[in-house]
Amino acid sequence: MKLTLKIWRQKNNKAKGELKTYPIDGIEGDMSFLEMLDVLNEGLINKGEEPVVFDHDCREGICGSCSLQINGEPHGPDRLVTTCQLHMRMFNDGDTIVIEPFRAKAFPVIKDLVVDRSAFDRIQQAGGYISVNTSGNTIDANSIPVNKHDADESFNAAACIGCGACVAACKNASAMLFTSAKISQFALLPQGRIEATERALNMVKQMDLEGFGNCTNTGACEIECPKGITLVSIARMNREFMSASLEGPLSNVWSKKG
Protein backbone atom coordinates (compact mmCIF):
# COMPACT_ATOMS: atom_id res chain seq x y z
CA MET A 1 0.00 0.00 0.00
CA LYS A 2 0.92 3.62 -0.55
CA LEU A 3 -0.28 5.90 2.22
CA THR A 4 -0.13 9.54 3.23
CA LEU A 5 0.56 10.07 6.92
CA LYS A 6 -0.25 13.34 8.63
CA ILE A 7 1.58 13.15 11.95
CA TRP A 8 1.61 15.56 14.87
CA ARG A 9 5.14 16.82 15.53
CA GLN A 10 5.86 18.77 18.71
CA LYS A 11 9.30 19.28 20.20
CA ASN A 12 8.08 19.53 23.80
CA ASN A 13 5.15 20.63 25.93
CA LYS A 14 6.01 24.31 25.53
CA ALA A 15 6.59 24.27 21.77
CA LYS A 16 3.90 24.81 19.19
CA GLY A 17 3.03 21.60 17.38
CA GLU A 18 1.83 20.98 13.85
CA LEU A 19 0.79 18.22 11.50
CA LYS A 20 3.49 17.20 9.04
CA THR A 21 2.89 15.09 5.96
CA TYR A 22 4.88 11.94 5.18
CA PRO A 23 4.26 9.73 2.12
CA ILE A 24 5.04 6.07 2.67
CA ASP A 25 4.77 2.95 0.51
CA GLY A 26 5.53 -0.75 0.65
CA ILE A 27 3.17 -1.24 3.59
CA GLU A 28 1.74 -4.75 3.93
CA GLY A 29 -1.71 -5.45 5.32
CA ASP A 30 -0.32 -7.88 7.90
CA MET A 31 1.89 -5.21 9.46
CA SER A 32 0.79 -3.75 12.77
CA PHE A 33 0.30 0.00 12.97
CA LEU A 34 3.45 0.35 15.04
CA GLU A 35 5.45 -1.69 12.53
CA MET A 36 4.29 0.77 9.89
CA LEU A 37 5.62 3.62 12.04
CA ASP A 38 8.90 1.71 12.43
CA VAL A 39 9.19 1.59 8.64
CA LEU A 40 8.55 5.32 8.47
CA ASN A 41 11.16 6.06 11.12
CA GLU A 42 13.76 3.86 9.45
CA GLY A 43 13.32 5.90 6.29
CA LEU A 44 13.54 9.20 8.18
CA ILE A 45 16.73 8.11 9.97
CA ASN A 46 18.30 7.01 6.69
CA LYS A 47 17.59 10.49 5.31
CA GLY A 48 19.13 12.15 8.37
CA GLU A 49 15.79 13.39 9.68
CA GLU A 50 14.50 13.11 13.23
CA PRO A 51 12.24 10.07 13.73
CA VAL A 52 8.70 10.36 15.02
CA VAL A 53 8.58 9.76 18.77
CA PHE A 54 5.81 7.38 19.88
CA ASP A 55 5.31 5.30 23.00
CA HIS A 56 5.30 1.49 23.03
CA ASP A 57 6.43 -1.46 25.09
CA CYS A 58 4.83 -4.90 25.07
CA ARG A 59 3.20 -4.75 21.62
CA GLU A 60 0.75 -7.37 22.91
CA GLY A 61 -2.14 -5.18 24.06
CA ILE A 62 -1.17 -5.44 27.72
CA CYS A 63 0.80 -2.37 28.77
CA GLY A 64 -1.42 0.38 27.33
CA SER A 65 1.49 2.61 26.36
CA CYS A 66 0.89 2.63 22.57
CA SER A 67 -1.97 5.12 22.82
CA LEU A 68 -2.49 7.07 19.60
CA GLN A 69 -5.36 9.05 18.13
CA ILE A 70 -5.80 7.66 14.61
CA ASN A 71 -8.16 9.48 12.27
CA GLY A 72 -9.87 10.95 15.31
CA GLU A 73 -10.34 7.63 17.14
CA PRO A 74 -8.33 6.36 20.11
CA HIS A 75 -6.43 3.25 18.94
CA GLY A 76 -7.92 3.60 15.46
CA PRO A 77 -10.91 2.15 13.59
CA ASP A 78 -10.89 -1.38 15.00
CA ARG A 79 -12.64 -2.34 18.28
CA LEU A 80 -11.34 -4.00 21.45
CA VAL A 81 -7.72 -3.58 20.34
CA THR A 82 -4.85 -1.31 21.24
CA THR A 83 -2.81 0.51 18.60
CA CYS A 84 -0.15 -2.21 18.64
CA GLN A 85 -2.85 -4.78 17.79
CA LEU A 86 -4.26 -2.67 14.95
CA HIS A 87 -3.28 -4.07 11.56
CA MET A 88 -2.79 -2.13 8.37
CA ARG A 89 -5.44 -4.25 6.60
CA MET A 90 -7.94 -1.93 8.28
CA PHE A 91 -6.78 0.73 5.79
CA ASN A 92 -6.81 0.95 2.00
CA ASP A 93 -4.21 1.79 -0.60
CA GLY A 94 -4.08 5.55 -1.08
CA ASP A 95 -5.58 6.39 2.33
CA THR A 96 -4.58 9.47 4.29
CA ILE A 97 -4.10 8.68 7.99
CA VAL A 98 -4.00 11.42 10.61
CA ILE A 99 -2.00 10.42 13.71
CA GLU A 100 -2.11 12.54 16.86
CA PRO A 101 -1.40 12.18 20.57
CA PHE A 102 -4.28 11.75 23.02
CA ARG A 103 -5.77 15.17 23.72
CA ALA A 104 -6.47 16.10 27.35
CA LYS A 105 -5.35 18.81 29.75
CA ALA A 106 -4.28 16.11 32.21
CA PHE A 107 -2.23 14.34 29.48
CA PRO A 108 0.39 16.98 28.53
CA VAL A 109 2.45 16.24 25.42
CA ILE A 110 6.03 15.19 26.13
CA LYS A 111 7.14 15.01 22.50
CA ASP A 112 5.40 14.28 19.20
CA LEU A 113 2.93 11.46 19.92
CA VAL A 114 3.97 10.77 23.52
CA VAL A 115 1.90 12.16 26.39
CA ASP A 116 2.42 12.10 30.14
CA ARG A 117 -0.20 9.78 31.68
CA SER A 118 1.27 9.88 35.20
CA ALA A 119 -2.03 11.44 36.36
CA PHE A 120 -3.41 7.89 36.18
CA ASP A 121 -0.62 6.71 38.47
CA ARG A 122 -1.50 9.34 41.06
CA ILE A 123 -5.17 8.35 40.98
CA GLN A 124 -4.18 4.75 41.52
CA GLN A 125 -1.82 5.67 44.36
CA ALA A 126 -4.61 7.61 46.07
CA GLY A 127 -6.56 4.45 46.84
CA GLY A 128 -6.00 1.58 44.44
CA TYR A 129 -4.63 -0.87 46.98
CA ILE A 130 -5.61 -3.06 49.95
CA SER A 131 -3.94 -3.25 53.34
CA VAL A 132 -4.34 -7.01 53.84
CA ASN A 133 -1.06 -8.44 55.07
CA THR A 134 0.10 -10.90 52.42
CA SER A 135 3.61 -11.32 53.80
CA GLY A 136 4.18 -14.21 56.18
CA ASN A 137 0.48 -14.72 56.87
CA THR A 138 -0.76 -16.46 53.75
CA ILE A 139 -4.38 -17.55 53.74
CA ASP A 140 -5.89 -20.19 51.54
CA ALA A 141 -7.62 -18.55 48.59
CA ASN A 142 -10.81 -20.51 49.22
CA SER A 143 -11.18 -19.46 52.86
CA ILE A 144 -13.37 -16.46 51.94
CA PRO A 145 -16.29 -17.37 49.67
CA VAL A 146 -16.74 -14.94 46.77
CA ASN A 147 -19.77 -14.95 44.51
CA LYS A 148 -18.65 -16.02 41.02
CA HIS A 149 -20.47 -13.12 39.36
CA ASP A 150 -18.65 -10.67 41.63
CA ALA A 151 -15.32 -12.39 41.00
CA ASP A 152 -15.85 -12.27 37.24
CA GLU A 153 -16.87 -8.60 37.34
CA SER A 154 -13.84 -7.75 39.48
CA PHE A 155 -11.58 -9.54 37.03
CA ASN A 156 -13.15 -7.67 34.11
CA ALA A 157 -12.56 -4.32 35.84
CA ALA A 158 -8.98 -5.28 36.65
CA ALA A 159 -8.37 -5.80 32.92
CA CYS A 160 -8.06 -2.01 32.55
CA ILE A 161 -4.57 -1.23 31.26
CA GLY A 162 -4.67 2.52 31.89
CA CYS A 163 -4.12 3.42 28.25
CA GLY A 164 -6.24 6.57 28.43
CA ALA A 165 -8.50 5.83 25.45
CA CYS A 166 -11.52 6.63 27.62
CA VAL A 167 -10.14 10.10 28.32
CA ALA A 168 -9.25 10.73 24.67
CA ALA A 169 -12.70 9.62 23.50
CA CYS A 170 -14.62 11.76 25.99
CA LYS A 171 -15.64 15.29 24.96
CA ASN A 172 -14.98 16.32 28.59
CA ALA A 173 -11.68 14.38 28.87
CA SER A 174 -13.20 12.48 31.78
CA ALA A 175 -11.25 9.75 33.57
CA MET A 176 -14.31 8.24 35.23
CA LEU A 177 -14.15 4.94 33.33
CA PHE A 178 -10.53 4.42 34.35
CA THR A 179 -11.12 5.48 37.96
CA SER A 180 -14.29 3.43 38.25
CA ALA A 181 -12.52 0.33 36.93
CA LYS A 182 -9.79 0.71 39.55
CA ILE A 183 -12.39 1.19 42.29
CA SER A 184 -14.61 -1.65 41.01
CA GLN A 185 -11.91 -4.29 41.06
CA PHE A 186 -11.67 -3.86 44.84
CA ALA A 187 -15.27 -2.89 45.64
CA LEU A 188 -16.55 -6.24 44.39
CA LEU A 189 -14.31 -8.33 46.65
CA PRO A 190 -14.41 -8.72 50.45
CA GLN A 191 -10.70 -7.94 50.67
CA GLY A 192 -11.40 -4.50 49.25
CA ARG A 193 -14.03 -3.45 51.74
CA ILE A 194 -11.53 -2.41 54.43
CA GLU A 195 -10.52 0.80 52.64
CA ALA A 196 -13.79 1.17 50.72
CA THR A 197 -14.72 4.56 52.19
CA GLU A 198 -11.30 6.16 51.83
CA ARG A 199 -10.73 4.60 48.42
CA ALA A 200 -13.77 6.08 46.71
CA LEU A 201 -13.35 9.53 48.24
CA ASN A 202 -9.59 9.77 47.71
CA MET A 203 -9.49 8.45 44.15
CA VAL A 204 -12.34 10.67 42.96
CA LYS A 205 -10.74 13.66 44.71
CA GLN A 206 -7.40 12.97 43.00
CA MET A 207 -9.14 12.53 39.65
CA ASP A 208 -10.64 16.00 40.01
CA LEU A 209 -7.34 17.50 41.15
CA GLU A 210 -5.64 16.20 38.00
CA GLY A 211 -7.97 18.27 35.85
CA PHE A 212 -10.08 15.56 34.24
CA GLY A 213 -13.63 16.50 33.25
CA ASN A 214 -16.89 15.05 34.49
CA CYS A 215 -18.97 12.30 32.91
CA THR A 216 -22.03 13.19 30.82
CA ASN A 217 -22.91 9.60 29.87
CA THR A 218 -22.29 9.83 26.14
CA GLY A 219 -20.77 6.33 26.21
CA ALA A 220 -17.81 7.17 23.96
CA CYS A 221 -15.39 5.81 26.58
CA GLU A 222 -17.09 2.41 26.61
CA ILE A 223 -16.99 2.16 22.81
CA GLU A 224 -13.28 2.97 22.56
CA CYS A 225 -12.05 0.96 25.57
CA PRO A 226 -9.75 -1.79 24.21
CA LYS A 227 -10.63 -4.04 27.16
CA GLY A 228 -14.41 -3.70 26.92
CA ILE A 229 -14.96 -2.01 30.29
CA THR A 230 -18.51 -0.67 30.43
CA LEU A 231 -20.43 2.21 31.97
CA VAL A 232 -21.60 -0.19 34.68
CA SER A 233 -18.27 0.51 36.39
CA ILE A 234 -19.07 4.22 36.52
CA ALA A 235 -22.46 3.49 38.07
CA ARG A 236 -20.73 1.32 40.67
CA MET A 237 -18.20 4.05 41.43
CA ASN A 238 -21.01 6.56 41.91
CA ARG A 239 -22.68 4.23 44.41
CA GLU A 240 -19.39 3.70 46.23
CA PHE A 241 -18.76 7.44 46.33
CA MET A 242 -22.27 8.22 47.59
CA SER A 243 -22.02 5.56 50.28
CA ALA A 244 -18.57 6.77 51.32
CA SER A 245 -19.81 10.37 51.43
CA LEU A 246 -22.61 9.42 53.80
CA GLU A 247 -20.35 7.37 56.05
CA GLY A 248 -17.07 9.28 55.86
CA PRO A 249 -15.71 12.83 56.11
CA LEU A 250 -18.43 14.27 53.86
CA SER A 251 -21.30 12.96 55.98
CA ASN A 252 -21.62 16.29 57.79
CA VAL A 253 -22.03 18.08 54.48
CA TRP A 254 -24.82 15.77 53.43
CA SER A 255 -26.57 16.02 56.79
CA LYS A 256 -26.55 19.81 56.56
CA LYS A 257 -28.08 19.64 53.10
CA GLY A 258 -30.85 17.55 54.12
JOURUR-V865618 format. One record per residue. N is the residue number from 1. RES is the residue in one small letter. PSI is psi in whole degrees, -180 to 180 (* if undefined). D_LAST is the distance of its C-alpha to the last C-alpha in Angstrom with 2 decimals. Layout:
N_RES_PSI_D_LAST / N_RES_PSI_D_LAST
//
This chain:
1_m_147_64.72 / 2_k_131_64.75 / 3_l_159_61.35 / 4_t_119_59.99 / 5_l_129_57.19 / 6_k_107_54.99 / 7_i_137_53.38 / 8_w_123_50.97 / 9_r_128_52.77 / 10_q_122_51.02 / 11_k_-41_52.59 / 12_n_-176_49.39 / 13_n_-26_45.83 / 14_k_-23_47.14 / 15_a_157_49.94 / 16_k_128_49.81 / 17_g_167_50.14 / 18_e_159_51.98 / 19_l_130_53.08 / 20_k_145_56.67 / 21_t_133_58.86 / 22_y_116_60.86 / 23_p_146_63.23 / 24_i_144_63.78 / 25_d_178_66.00 / 26_g_21_67.21 / 27_i_127_63.74 / 28_e_148_63.86 / 29_g_-27_61.31 / 30_d_-6_60.96 / 31_m_147_59.87 / 32_s_165_56.26 / 33_f_-38_54.51 / 34_l_-34_54.77 / 35_e_-37_58.46 / 36_m_-41_58.93 / 37_l_-33_57.40 / 38_d_-42_59.75 / 39_v_-44_62.66 / 40_l_-48_61.54 / 41_n_-35_61.21 / 42_e_-42_64.60 / 43_g_-40_66.14 / 44_l_-42_64.43 / 45_i_-42_65.59 / 46_n_-26_69.12 / 47_k_4_69.13 / 48_g_16_67.98 / 49_e_160_64.56 / 50_e_129_61.22 / 51_p_160_59.54 / 52_v_128_56.08 / 53_v_123_53.52 / 54_f_155_51.18 / 55_d_141_49.26 / 56_h_161_50.32 / 57_d_-84_50.93 / 58_c_-32_51.20 / 59_r_31_52.09 / 60_e_13_50.93 / 61_g_24_47.38 / 62_i_-39_45.90 / 63_c_-26_45.18 / 64_g_6_43.35 / 65_s_-19_45.17 / 66_c_40_47.17 / 67_s_116_44.37 / 68_l_147_45.89 / 69_q_114_44.92 / 70_i_115_47.81 / 71_n_42_48.28 / 72_g_2_44.61 / 73_e_132_43.43 / 74_p_127_42.30 / 75_h_5_45.15 / 76_g_-169_47.07 / 77_p_-15_47.72 / 78_d_170_47.82 / 79_r_148_44.86 / 80_l_33_43.73 / 81_v_153_46.07 / 82_t_171_45.97 / 83_t_-37_48.36 / 84_c_-18_50.91 / 85_q_-5_51.02 / 86_l_128_51.48 / 87_h_153_55.13 / 88_m_-11_57.16 / 89_r_-10_58.13 / 90_m_-7_54.82 / 91_f_166_56.55 / 92_n_156_59.75 / 93_d_130_62.87 / 94_g_-4_62.51 / 95_d_152_58.69 / 96_t_126_56.91 / 97_i_123_54.06 / 98_v_124_51.49 / 99_i_121_50.16 / 100_e_164_47.33 / 101_p_164_44.96 / 102_f_136_41.31 / 103_r_115_39.48 / 104_a_144_36.24 / 105_k_-38_35.30 / 106_a_-5_34.47 / 107_f_70_37.91 / 108_p_144_40.38 / 109_v_133_43.98 / 110_i_-53_46.36 / 111_k_136_49.49 / 112_d_-109_50.44 / 113_l_5_48.46 / 114_v_129_46.85 / 115_v_159_43.25 / 116_d_109_41.38 / 117_r_23_38.78 / 118_s_-15_38.06 / 119_a_-36_34.41 / 120_f_-40_34.18 / 121_d_-41_35.73 / 122_r_-34_33.16 / 123_i_-44_30.28 / 124_q_-43_32.16 / 125_q_-24_32.85 / 126_a_-22_29.19 / 127_g_3_28.54 / 128_g_60_31.09 / 129_y_169_32.83 / 130_i_154_32.86 / 131_s_10_34.03 / 132_v_132_36.14 / 133_n_112_39.55 / 134_t_11_42.08 / 135_s_111_44.96 / 136_g_-7_47.34 / 137_n_55_45.06 / 138_t_141_45.42 / 139_i_140_43.97 / 140_d_137_45.32 / 141_a_-25_43.28 / 142_n_7_43.30 / 143_s_-22_41.93 / 144_i_109_38.30 / 145_p_136_38.10 / 146_v_128_36.18 / 147_n_133_35.66 / 148_k_-38_38.04 / 149_h_-43_35.59 / 150_d_-41_33.19 / 151_a_-43_36.19 / 152_d_-43_37.40 / 153_e_-38_34.07 / 154_s_-42_33.82 / 155_f_-42_37.38 / 156_n_-41_36.74 / 157_a_-38_33.87 / 158_a_-12_36.13 / 159_a_-13_38.73 / 160_c_130_36.98 / 161_i_5_39.57 / 162_g_35_37.49 / 163_c_-30_39.79 / 164_g_7_37.23 / 165_a_-35_38.19 / 166_c_-41_34.57 / 167_v_-45_33.91 / 168_a_-31_37.15 / 169_a_-24_36.47 / 170_c_134_32.99 / 171_k_-19_32.97 / 172_n_3_30.09 / 173_a_48_31.86 / 174_s_143_28.92 / 175_a_22_29.45 / 176_m_-32_26.78 / 177_l_-44_29.49 / 178_f_-52_31.25 / 179_t_-41_28.21 / 180_s_-34_26.93 / 181_a_-42_30.47 / 182_k_-29_30.65 / 183_i_-42_27.36 / 184_s_-39_28.36 / 185_q_-24_31.73 / 186_f_-36_30.21 / 187_a_-26_27.07 / 188_l_-9_29.42 / 189_l_146_31.61 / 190_p_-32_31.21 / 191_q_-22_32.68 / 192_g_-2_29.81 / 193_r_-16_27.01 / 194_i_-47_27.78 / 195_e_17_26.38 / 196_a_-45_23.90 / 197_t_-52_20.80 / 198_e_-36_22.74 / 199_r_-53_24.61 / 200_a_-46_21.87 / 201_l_-45_20.14 / 202_n_-39_23.53 / 203_m_-40_25.27 / 204_v_-40_22.69 / 205_k_-45_22.54 / 206_q_-38_26.36 / 207_m_-44_26.57 / 208_d_-39_24.70 / 209_l_-30_26.85 / 210_e_-13_29.96 / 211_g_14_29.29 / 212_f_151_28.82 / 213_g_179_27.08 / 214_n_168_24.21 / 215_c_135_24.87 / 216_t_22_25.30 / 217_n_40_26.72 / 218_t_-22_30.26 / 219_g_4_31.73 / 220_a_-35_34.46 / 221_c_-43_33.69 / 222_e_-41_34.29 / 223_i_-40_37.54 / 224_e_-10_38.95 / 225_c_122_38.00 / 226_p_-13_41.40 / 227_k_8_40.02 / 228_g_25_38.24 / 229_i_135_34.69 / 230_t_173_32.34 / 231_l_-13_28.88 / 232_v_-35_27.89 / 233_s_-39_27.62 / 234_i_-41_25.03 / 235_a_-40_22.92 / 236_r_-42_23.38 / 237_m_-40_22.44 / 238_n_-39_19.15 / 239_r_-43_18.40 / 240_e_-42_19.64 / 241_f_-42_17.58 / 242_m_-45_14.26 / 243_s_-43_15.38 / 244_a_-36_16.58 / 245_s_-36_13.45 / 246_l_-27_11.58 / 247_e_-29_14.76 / 248_g_-149_16.17 / 249_p_-23_15.99 / 250_l_1_12.85 / 251_s_-35_10.76 / 252_n_-36_10.02 / 253_v_-45_8.85 / 254_w_-40_6.33 / 255_s_-36_5.28 / 256_k_-30_5.44 / 257_k_-18_3.62 / 258_g_*_0.00
//
